[in-house]
Amino acid sequence: MPSRLTPEDQQRVDDYLRAPQHRIERRPFRPLLLLTLVLTVVIGLGLLSRLLSSLAL
């Protein structure tokens, strides 16, 4: 798909993306780690809720 930008605007975009602050090396996304974290938090909060409800009754 051809660019809809003028050559000057495309040059500005390219210069912006080449700036050092936009060239950060990132770790790969790990969905299983995120799923594990979410499940741990949900289970932990569920257990805390049961503990608090048993103390309140």
mmCIF file of the N, C-alpha and C atoms, coordinates in Angstrom:
data_MODEL
# 
_entry.id   MODEL 
# 
loop_
_atom_site.group_PDB 
_atom_site.id 
_atom_site.type_symbol 
_atom_site.label_atom_id 
_atom_site.label_alt_id 
_atom_site.label_comp_id 
_atom_site.label_asym_id 
_atom_site.label_entity_id 
_atom_site.label_seq_id 
_atom_site.pdbx_PDB_ins_code 
_atom_site.Cartn_x 
_atom_site.Cartn_y 
_atom_site.Cartn_z 
_atom_site.occupancy 
_atom_site.B_iso_or_equiv 
_atom_site.pdbx_formal_charge 
_atom_site.auth_seq_id 
_atom_site.auth_comp_id 
_atom_site.auth_asym_id 
_atom_site.auth_atom_id 
_atom_site.pdbx_PDB_model_num 
ATOM 1   N N  . MET A 1 1  ? 0.846   -1.170  0.000  1.00 0.00 ? 1  MET A N  1 
ATOM 2   C CA . MET A 1 1  ? 0.000   0.000   0.000  1.00 0.00 ? 1  MET A CA 1 
ATOM 3   C C  . MET A 1 1  ? 0.894   1.237   0.000  1.00 0.00 ? 1  MET A C  1 
ATOM 4   N N  . PRO A 1 2  ? 0.728   2.079   -0.963 1.00 0.00 ? 2  PRO A N  1 
ATOM 5   C CA . PRO A 1 2  ? 1.573   3.273   -1.020 1.00 0.00 ? 2  PRO A CA 1 
ATOM 6   C C  . PRO A 1 2  ? 1.260   4.239   0.116  1.00 0.00 ? 2  PRO A C  1 
ATOM 7   N N  . SER A 1 3  ? 2.273   4.973   0.490  1.00 0.00 ? 3  SER A N  1 
ATOM 8   C CA . SER A 1 3  ? 2.120   5.950   1.565  1.00 0.00 ? 3  SER A CA 1 
ATOM 9   C C  . SER A 1 3  ? 1.306   7.147   1.089  1.00 0.00 ? 3  SER A C  1 
ATOM 10  N N  . ARG A 1 4  ? 0.455   7.650   1.987  1.00 0.00 ? 4  ARG A N  1 
ATOM 11  C CA . ARG A 1 4  ? -0.345  8.831   1.644  1.00 0.00 ? 4  ARG A CA 1 
ATOM 12  C C  . ARG A 1 4  ? 0.340   10.110  2.103  1.00 0.00 ? 4  ARG A C  1 
ATOM 13  N N  . LEU A 1 5  ? 1.514   9.983   2.641  1.00 0.00 ? 5  LEU A N  1 
ATOM 14  C CA . LEU A 1 5  ? 2.246   11.158  3.116  1.00 0.00 ? 5  LEU A CA 1 
ATOM 15  C C  . LEU A 1 5  ? 3.047   11.770  1.981  1.00 0.00 ? 5  LEU A C  1 
ATOM 16  N N  . THR A 1 6  ? 3.264   13.046  2.108  1.00 0.00 ? 6  THR A N  1 
ATOM 17  C CA . THR A 1 6  ? 4.160   13.700  1.155  1.00 0.00 ? 6  THR A CA 1 
ATOM 18  C C  . THR A 1 6  ? 5.583   13.250  1.478  1.00 0.00 ? 6  THR A C  1 
ATOM 19  N N  . PRO A 1 7  ? 6.489   13.342  0.539  1.00 0.00 ? 7  PRO A N  1 
ATOM 20  C CA . PRO A 1 7  ? 7.870   12.919  0.820  1.00 0.00 ? 7  PRO A CA 1 
ATOM 21  C C  . PRO A 1 7  ? 8.483   13.663  2.012  1.00 0.00 ? 7  PRO A C  1 
ATOM 22  N N  . GLU A 1 8  ? 8.144   14.936  2.197  1.00 0.00 ? 8  GLU A N  1 
ATOM 23  C CA . GLU A 1 8  ? 8.696   15.688  3.336  1.00 0.00 ? 8  GLU A CA 1 
ATOM 24  C C  . GLU A 1 8  ? 8.162   15.138  4.661  1.00 0.00 ? 8  GLU A C  1 
ATOM 25  N N  . ASP A 1 9  ? 6.845   14.860  4.684  1.00 0.00 ? 9  ASP A N  1 
ATOM 26  C CA . ASP A 1 9  ? 6.252   14.305  5.907  1.00 0.00 ? 9  ASP A CA 1 
ATOM 27  C C  . ASP A 1 9  ? 6.796   12.915  6.198  1.00 0.00 ? 9  ASP A C  1 
ATOM 28  N N  . GLN A 1 10 ? 6.971   12.101  5.151  1.00 0.00 ? 10 GLN A N  1 
ATOM 29  C CA . GLN A 1 10 ? 7.523   10.764  5.346  1.00 0.00 ? 10 GLN A CA 1 
ATOM 30  C C  . GLN A 1 10 ? 8.944   10.849  5.888  1.00 0.00 ? 10 GLN A C  1 
ATOM 31  N N  . GLN A 1 11 ? 9.705   11.817  5.423  1.00 0.00 ? 11 GLN A N  1 
ATOM 32  C CA . GLN A 1 11 ? 11.071  11.999  5.926  1.00 0.00 ? 11 GLN A CA 1 
ATOM 33  C C  . GLN A 1 11 ? 11.050  12.368  7.402  1.00 0.00 ? 11 GLN A C  1 
ATOM 34  N N  . ARG A 1 12 ? 10.101  13.235  7.806  1.00 0.00 ? 12 ARG A N  1 
ATOM 35  C CA . ARG A 1 12 ? 9.980   13.603  9.221  1.00 0.00 ? 12 ARG A CA 1 
ATOM 36  C C  . ARG A 1 12 ? 9.610   12.398  10.071 1.00 0.00 ? 12 ARG A C  1 
ATOM 37  N N  . VAL A 1 13 ? 8.721   11.566  9.557  1.00 0.00 ? 13 VAL A N  1 
ATOM 38  C CA . VAL A 1 13 ? 8.335   10.358  10.299 1.00 0.00 ? 13 VAL A CA 1 
ATOM 39  C C  . VAL A 1 13 ? 9.534   9.426   10.433 1.00 0.00 ? 13 VAL A C  1 
ATOM 40  N N  . ASP A 1 14 ? 10.264  9.233   9.365  1.00 0.00 ? 14 ASP A N  1 
ATOM 41  C CA . ASP A 1 14 ? 11.444  8.367   9.401  1.00 0.00 ? 14 ASP A CA 1 
ATOM 42  C C  . ASP A 1 14 ? 12.492  8.902   10.383 1.00 0.00 ? 14 ASP A C  1 
ATOM 43  N N  . ASP A 1 15 ? 12.704  10.213  10.375 1.00 0.00 ? 15 ASP A N  1 
ATOM 44  C CA . ASP A 1 15 ? 13.659  10.807  11.314 1.00 0.00 ? 15 ASP A CA 1 
ATOM 45  C C  . ASP A 1 15 ? 13.204  10.610  12.755 1.00 0.00 ? 15 ASP A C  1 
ATOM 46  N N  . TYR A 1 16 ? 11.917  10.759  12.993 1.00 0.00 ? 16 TYR A N  1 
ATOM 47  C CA . TYR A 1 16 ? 11.365  10.573  14.336 1.00 0.00 ? 16 TYR A CA 1 
ATOM 48  C C  . TYR A 1 16 ? 11.578  9.138   14.808 1.00 0.00 ? 16 TYR A C  1 
ATOM 49  N N  . LEU A 1 17 ? 11.308  8.170   13.950 1.00 0.00 ? 17 LEU A N  1 
ATOM 50  C CA . LEU A 1 17 ? 11.435  6.766   14.337 1.00 0.00 ? 17 LEU A CA 1 
ATOM 51  C C  . LEU A 1 17 ? 12.897  6.340   14.482 1.00 0.00 ? 17 LEU A C  1 
ATOM 52  N N  . ARG A 1 18 ? 13.810  7.044   13.851 1.00 0.00 ? 18 ARG A N  1 
ATOM 53  C CA . ARG A 1 18 ? 15.227  6.718   13.973 1.00 0.00 ? 18 ARG A CA 1 
ATOM 54  C C  . ARG A 1 18 ? 15.877  7.353   15.192 1.00 0.00 ? 18 ARG A C  1 
ATOM 55  N N  . ALA A 1 19 ? 15.147  8.192   15.912 1.00 0.00 ? 19 ALA A N  1 
ATOM 56  C CA . ALA A 1 19 ? 15.704  8.861   17.087 1.00 0.00 ? 19 ALA A CA 1 
ATOM 57  C C  . ALA A 1 19 ? 16.069  7.815   18.146 1.00 0.00 ? 19 ALA A C  1 
ATOM 58  N N  . PRO A 1 20 ? 17.098  8.074   18.957 1.00 0.00 ? 20 PRO A N  1 
ATOM 59  C CA . PRO A 1 20 ? 17.570  7.077   19.929 1.00 0.00 ? 20 PRO A CA 1 
ATOM 60  C C  . PRO A 1 20 ? 16.515  6.647   20.949 1.00 0.00 ? 20 PRO A C  1 
ATOM 61  N N  . GLN A 1 21 ? 15.624  7.548   21.341 1.00 0.00 ? 21 GLN A N  1 
ATOM 62  C CA . GLN A 1 21 ? 14.647  7.176   22.360 1.00 0.00 ? 21 GLN A CA 1 
ATOM 63  C C  . GLN A 1 21 ? 13.591  6.205   21.821 1.00 0.00 ? 21 GLN A C  1 
ATOM 64  N N  . HIS A 1 22 ? 13.515  6.018   20.513 1.00 0.00 ? 22 HIS A N  1 
ATOM 65  C CA . HIS A 1 22 ? 12.542  5.101   19.926 1.00 0.00 ? 22 HIS A CA 1 
ATOM 66  C C  . HIS A 1 22 ? 13.185  3.793   19.486 1.00 0.00 ? 22 HIS A C  1 
ATOM 67  N N  . ARG A 1 23 ? 14.410  3.569   19.858 1.00 0.00 ? 23 ARG A N  1 
ATOM 68  C CA . ARG A 1 23 ? 15.114  2.355   19.444 1.00 0.00 ? 23 ARG A CA 1 
ATOM 69  C C  . ARG A 1 23 ? 15.432  1.487   20.652 1.00 0.00 ? 23 ARG A C  1 
ATOM 70  N N  . ILE A 1 24 ? 14.520  1.438   21.607 1.00 0.00 ? 24 ILE A N  1 
ATOM 71  C CA . ILE A 1 24 ? 14.723  0.657   22.827 1.00 0.00 ? 24 ILE A CA 1 
ATOM 72  C C  . ILE A 1 24 ? 14.535  -0.818  22.516 1.00 0.00 ? 24 ILE A C  1 
ATOM 73  N N  . GLU A 1 25 ? 15.482  -1.617  22.967 1.00 0.00 ? 25 GLU A N  1 
ATOM 74  C CA . GLU A 1 25 ? 15.385  -3.058  22.786 1.00 0.00 ? 25 GLU A CA 1 
ATOM 75  C C  . GLU A 1 25 ? 14.443  -3.612  23.843 1.00 0.00 ? 25 GLU A C  1 
ATOM 76  N N  . ARG A 1 26 ? 13.427  -4.328  23.404 1.00 0.00 ? 26 ARG A N  1 
ATOM 77  C CA . ARG A 1 26 ? 12.430  -4.861  24.332 1.00 0.00 ? 26 ARG A CA 1 
ATOM 78  C C  . ARG A 1 26 ? 12.514  -6.380  24.390 1.00 0.00 ? 26 ARG A C  1 
ATOM 79  N N  . ARG A 1 27 ? 12.153  -6.909  25.579 1.00 0.00 ? 27 ARG A N  1 
ATOM 80  C CA . ARG A 1 27 ? 12.096  -8.359  25.705 1.00 0.00 ? 27 ARG A CA 1 
ATOM 81  C C  . ARG A 1 27 ? 10.869  -8.871  24.959 1.00 0.00 ? 27 ARG A C  1 
ATOM 82  N N  . PRO A 1 28 ? 10.912  -10.105 24.488 1.00 0.00 ? 28 PRO A N  1 
ATOM 83  C CA . PRO A 1 28 ? 9.740   -10.639 23.792 1.00 0.00 ? 28 PRO A CA 1 
ATOM 84  C C  . PRO A 1 28 ? 8.557   -10.814 24.753 1.00 0.00 ? 28 PRO A C  1 
ATOM 85  N N  . PHE A 1 29 ? 7.370   -10.654 24.223 1.00 0.00 ? 29 PHE A N  1 
ATOM 86  C CA . PHE A 1 29 ? 6.159   -10.800 25.012 1.00 0.00 ? 29 PHE A CA 1 
ATOM 87  C C  . PHE A 1 29 ? 5.960   -12.267 25.350 1.00 0.00 ? 29 PHE A C  1 
ATOM 88  N N  . ARG A 1 30 ? 5.680   -12.550 26.645 1.00 0.00 ? 30 ARG A N  1 
ATOM 89  C CA . ARG A 1 30 ? 5.478   -13.929 27.084 1.00 0.00 ? 30 ARG A CA 1 
ATOM 90  C C  . ARG A 1 30 ? 4.076   -14.062 27.676 1.00 0.00 ? 30 ARG A C  1 
ATOM 91  N N  . PRO A 1 31 ? 3.117   -14.527 26.878 1.00 0.00 ? 31 PRO A N  1 
ATOM 92  C CA . PRO A 1 31 ? 1.739   -14.588 27.354 1.00 0.00 ? 31 PRO A CA 1 
ATOM 93  C C  . PRO A 1 31 ? 1.543   -15.571 28.500 1.00 0.00 ? 31 PRO A C  1 
ATOM 94  N N  . LEU A 1 32 ? 2.311   -16.646 28.550 1.00 0.00 ? 32 LEU A N  1 
ATOM 95  C CA . LEU A 1 32 ? 2.139   -17.613 29.637 1.00 0.00 ? 32 LEU A CA 1 
ATOM 96  C C  . LEU A 1 32 ? 2.536   -17.009 30.982 1.00 0.00 ? 32 LEU A C  1 
ATOM 97  N N  . LEU A 1 33 ? 3.547   -16.169 30.989 1.00 0.00 ? 33 LEU A N  1 
ATOM 98  C CA . LEU A 1 33 ? 3.938   -15.494 32.220 1.00 0.00 ? 33 LEU A CA 1 
ATOM 99  C C  . LEU A 1 33 ? 2.832   -14.552 32.679 1.00 0.00 ? 33 LEU A C  1 
ATOM 100 N N  . LEU A 1 34 ? 2.234   -13.828 31.754 1.00 0.00 ? 34 LEU A N  1 
ATOM 101 C CA . LEU A 1 34 ? 1.134   -12.931 32.087 1.00 0.00 ? 34 LEU A CA 1 
ATOM 102 C C  . LEU A 1 34 ? -0.065  -13.716 32.611 1.00 0.00 ? 34 LEU A C  1 
ATOM 103 N N  . LEU A 1 35 ? -0.391  -14.828 31.968 1.00 0.00 ? 35 LEU A N  1 
ATOM 104 C CA . LEU A 1 35 ? -1.507  -15.673 32.416 1.00 0.00 ? 35 LEU A CA 1 
ATOM 105 C C  . LEU A 1 35 ? -1.245  -16.209 33.813 1.00 0.00 ? 35 LEU A C  1 
ATOM 106 N N  . THR A 1 36 ? -0.036  -16.655 34.075 1.00 0.00 ? 36 THR A N  1 
ATOM 107 C CA . THR A 1 36 ? 0.328   -17.161 35.399 1.00 0.00 ? 36 THR A CA 1 
ATOM 108 C C  . THR A 1 36 ? 0.195   -16.068 36.448 1.00 0.00 ? 36 THR A C  1 
ATOM 109 N N  . LEU A 1 37 ? 0.647   -14.889 36.141 1.00 0.00 ? 37 LEU A N  1 
ATOM 110 C CA . LEU A 1 37 ? 0.547   -13.773 37.071 1.00 0.00 ? 37 LEU A CA 1 
ATOM 111 C C  . LEU A 1 37 ? -0.906  -13.429 37.371 1.00 0.00 ? 37 LEU A C  1 
ATOM 112 N N  . VAL A 1 38 ? -1.739  -13.366 36.342 1.00 0.00 ? 38 VAL A N  1 
ATOM 113 C CA . VAL A 1 38 ? -3.152  -13.044 36.537 1.00 0.00 ? 38 VAL A CA 1 
ATOM 114 C C  . VAL A 1 38 ? -3.835  -14.124 37.368 1.00 0.00 ? 38 VAL A C  1 
ATOM 115 N N  . LEU A 1 39 ? -3.591  -15.380 37.054 1.00 0.00 ? 39 LEU A N  1 
ATOM 116 C CA . LEU A 1 39 ? -4.196  -16.473 37.824 1.00 0.00 ? 39 LEU A CA 1 
ATOM 117 C C  . LEU A 1 39 ? -3.738  -16.460 39.277 1.00 0.00 ? 39 LEU A C  1 
ATOM 118 N N  . THR A 1 40 ? -2.494  -16.186 39.517 1.00 0.00 ? 40 THR A N  1 
ATOM 119 C CA . THR A 1 40 ? -1.971  -16.125 40.883 1.00 0.00 ? 40 THR A CA 1 
ATOM 120 C C  . THR A 1 40 ? -2.654  -15.017 41.668 1.00 0.00 ? 40 THR A C  1 
ATOM 121 N N  . VAL A 1 41 ? -2.806  -13.866 41.058 1.00 0.00 ? 41 VAL A N  1 
ATOM 122 C CA . VAL A 1 41 ? -3.456  -12.737 41.739 1.00 0.00 ? 41 VAL A CA 1 
ATOM 123 C C  . VAL A 1 41 ? -4.923  -13.056 42.019 1.00 0.00 ? 41 VAL A C  1 
ATOM 124 N N  . VAL A 1 42 ? -5.624  -13.629 41.051 1.00 0.00 ? 42 VAL A N  1 
ATOM 125 C CA . VAL A 1 42 ? -7.037  -13.949 41.236 1.00 0.00 ? 42 VAL A CA 1 
ATOM 126 C C  . VAL A 1 42 ? -7.219  -15.005 42.316 1.00 0.00 ? 42 VAL A C  1 
ATOM 127 N N  . ILE A 1 43 ? -6.412  -16.043 42.300 1.00 0.00 ? 43 ILE A N  1 
ATOM 128 C CA . ILE A 1 43 ? -6.509  -17.090 43.324 1.00 0.00 ? 43 ILE A CA 1 
ATOM 129 C C  . ILE A 1 43 ? -6.154  -16.517 44.691 1.00 0.00 ? 43 ILE A C  1 
ATOM 130 N N  . GLY A 1 44 ? -5.106  -15.706 44.749 1.00 0.00 ? 44 GLY A N  1 
ATOM 131 C CA . GLY A 1 44 ? -4.709  -15.100 46.020 1.00 0.00 ? 44 GLY A CA 1 
ATOM 132 C C  . GLY A 1 44 ? -5.796  -14.206 46.588 1.00 0.00 ? 44 GLY A C  1 
ATOM 133 N N  . LEU A 1 45 ? -6.404  -13.394 45.761 1.00 0.00 ? 45 LEU A N  1 
ATOM 134 C CA . LEU A 1 45 ? -7.486  -12.531 46.242 1.00 0.00 ? 45 LEU A CA 1 
ATOM 135 C C  . LEU A 1 45 ? -8.709  -13.343 46.641 1.00 0.00 ? 45 LEU A C  1 
ATOM 136 N N  . GLY A 1 46 ? -8.979  -14.438 45.949 1.00 0.00 ? 46 GLY A N  1 
ATOM 137 C CA . GLY A 1 46 ? -10.085 -15.322 46.319 1.00 0.00 ? 46 GLY A CA 1 
ATOM 138 C C  . GLY A 1 46 ? -9.857  -15.951 47.679 1.00 0.00 ? 46 GLY A C  1 
ATOM 139 N N  . LEU A 1 47 ? -8.633  -16.416 47.904 1.00 0.00 ? 47 LEU A N  1 
ATOM 140 C CA . LEU A 1 47 ? -8.307  -17.008 49.210 1.00 0.00 ? 47 LEU A CA 1 
ATOM 141 C C  . LEU A 1 47 ? -8.376  -15.963 50.319 1.00 0.00 ? 47 LEU A C  1 
ATOM 142 N N  . LEU A 1 48 ? -7.905  -14.762 50.054 1.00 0.00 ? 48 LEU A N  1 
ATOM 143 C CA . LEU A 1 48 ? -7.977  -13.682 51.028 1.00 0.00 ? 48 LEU A CA 1 
ATOM 144 C C  . LEU A 1 48 ? -9.429  -13.347 51.336 1.00 0.00 ? 48 LEU A C  1 
ATOM 145 N N  . SER A 1 49 ? -10.270 -13.348 50.321 1.00 0.00 ? 49 SER A N  1 
ATOM 146 C CA . SER A 1 49 ? -11.686 -13.063 50.524 1.00 0.00 ? 49 SER A CA 1 
ATOM 147 C C  . SER A 1 49 ? -12.342 -14.127 51.401 1.00 0.00 ? 49 SER A C  1 
ATOM 148 N N  . ARG A 1 50 ? -12.020 -15.397 51.160 1.00 0.00 ? 50 ARG A N  1 
ATOM 149 C CA . ARG A 1 50 ? -12.575 -16.478 52.004 1.00 0.00 ? 50 ARG A CA 1 
ATOM 150 C C  . ARG A 1 50 ? -12.082 -16.359 53.444 1.00 0.00 ? 50 ARG A C  1 
ATOM 151 N N  . LEU A 1 51 ? -10.824 -16.024 53.605 1.00 0.00 ? 51 LEU A N  1 
ATOM 152 C CA . LEU A 1 51 ? -10.271 -15.872 54.950 1.00 0.00 ? 51 LEU A CA 1 
ATOM 153 C C  . LEU A 1 51 ? -10.970 -14.728 55.686 1.00 0.00 ? 51 LEU A C  1 
ATOM 154 N N  . LEU A 1 52 ? -11.133 -13.610 55.026 1.00 0.00 ? 52 LEU A N  1 
ATOM 155 C CA . LEU A 1 52 ? -11.779 -12.475 55.651 1.00 0.00 ? 52 LEU A CA 1 
ATOM 156 C C  . LEU A 1 52 ? -13.260 -12.743 55.957 1.00 0.00 ? 52 LEU A C  1 
ATOM 157 N N  . SER A 1 53 ? -13.944 -13.480 55.079 1.00 0.00 ? 53 SER A N  1 
ATOM 158 C CA . SER A 1 53 ? -15.341 -13.787 55.341 1.00 0.00 ? 53 SER A CA 1 
ATOM 159 C C  . SER A 1 53 ? -15.496 -14.757 56.512 1.00 0.00 ? 53 SER A C  1 
ATOM 160 N N  . SER A 1 54 ? -14.536 -15.675 56.660 1.00 0.00 ? 54 SER A N  1 
ATOM 161 C CA . SER A 1 54 ? -14.623 -16.602 57.806 1.00 0.00 ? 54 SER A CA 1 
ATOM 162 C C  . SER A 1 54 ? -14.298 -15.886 59.119 1.00 0.00 ? 54 SER A C  1 
ATOM 163 N N  . LEU A 1 55 ? -13.469 -14.857 59.059 1.00 0.00 ? 55 LEU A N  1 
ATOM 164 C CA . LEU A 1 55 ? -13.157 -14.099 60.277 1.00 0.00 ? 55 LEU A CA 1 
ATOM 165 C C  . LEU A 1 55 ? -14.300 -13.172 60.652 1.00 0.00 ? 55 LEU A C  1 
ATOM 166 N N  . ALA A 1 56 ? -15.058 -12.717 59.670 1.00 0.00 ? 56 ALA A N  1 
ATOM 167 C CA . ALA A 1 56 ? -16.141 -11.757 59.931 1.00 0.00 ? 56 ALA A CA 1 
ATOM 168 C C  . ALA A 1 56 ? -17.384 -12.443 60.467 1.00 0.00 ? 56 ALA A C  1 
ATOM 169 N N  . LEU A 1 57 ? -17.545 -13.714 60.203 1.00 0.00 ? 57 LEU A N  1 
ATOM 170 C CA . LEU A 1 57 ? -18.762 -14.416 60.672 1.00 0.00 ? 57 LEU A CA 1 
ATOM 171 C C  . LEU A 1 57 ? -18.629 -14.990 62.025 1.00 0.00 ? 57 LEU A C  1 
# 
